[in-house]
Amino acid sequence: MKHALLIINGLILIICITIAGAFARQSKPIGSIKVKSDDEADFVDMARVPLDSAVKAALQAVPGRALKAELKNEDGSLVYEVEVIKTDNRITDVELDAGNEKILKIKAGRKA
């Protein structure tokens, strides 16, 4: 009886881990500030992280020079997107949470 319970508990654990893994792969990291307005003029007041701090954080993650920084609505969350040009003249996009400065995504690659 104990052996059967141990096997059943093991199978339940495996199923739970599999389901959790499937959800983790599907979910995309999003920002902590939810956008309630489509008016971009409201974005600046909603952001908890100042633009200069977001640019500094992006440059720490990807060394180079900032070309452009934009505060935008990304799937209902407020994020900064900073374009960084690296020393090899490749442009990398760094996406940061406008609420806590966390790096959400780094998309490397196109030639300047």
N, C-alpha and C positions, 0 to 999 in steps of 0.2 A: 504493500500500500504506500509506504513512504517513497519507494522507488518510483512509482507511478506519479505521485505528486511532484517529485523532483523533476521528472521529465516534462510534465505539464507546465510547471513554473518556468522551466528553461525555454520551452517553446513560446510561451507568452512573452518572455523577455526578448527573445529573438524577433518576434513579430513587432513588438513596440519599438525596438531599435530600428528595424527596417522602415517602419512607417515614419518615425522621426527623421531618419536620413532622407527619405523621399521629400518630406516637407522642407527640410533644410536646403536641399538642392534647388527646389522650386522658388524659394523666397529670395528676394533681391534686397540688399541692404538699402534702407531708406532713411531719410533724415528724421530728426526728432521733432521738428516743427511742422505741423500740418497746415497747409495753405487753405485759408477760408475765403479768400478773395481772388478773383482773376485779375485784379488791378495791380500791375507791377509796381506802382507807386507805393503800395502798402507793404511791399516786401522788406524795404529797408527798416521800417518800424518794427517788423516782426522778427528780424534777425537778432539773435543774442550775441553773435560773434561779429565784431567789426571787420570790414573789408581788409584792412591792412593785416590783421591777425590771421585771416584766412589765407592771404597771399604768403605770409611768412611760414605758415604751416605747410602749404603746398610746396614751397621751396625747400623746406627741410626734408620732405618726402622725396622730392625730385629736384636735385640741385640744377640750377641754371638761372635764367632770367624770366620774369613774368612778362608775357606779351599782352594778356587780356584776362580780366576777371569779371565774372557775371554772376549776379544773384538771380536764381530762377526757380520755377516750379518744376520739380522732377517727380512725376507720378504722385502729385498731391503733397509732396514734402518740399520744404525750402532748403535749397543747397547752393553752394558756391561752385562754379566751375572756373578753374584757373588754367589758362594755357601757359605752359612753360617751354621755353626753347632751351635745349641742352647744348653743351659745347660741340656736339657732333651735328648741330643744326637740325635736329629732329624735334618735332613738337609733341609734347605729351600733355594730355588733358588730365587734370586732377580734380576730382569731385569731393567736396567736403560738406559735412553737415553744418548748416548755418546756426544750429542750436548749441553744438558742443565741440565743433572744430575737428571732429573725427573724420579721418579719410575714409570715404565710402568706395571710391573706385579710382584706379589709375589706368588710363588708356594710352598706351604708348604708341608712338610711332610714325607719324607722317613726316615727310621731308619738308623743310621750310622753303 
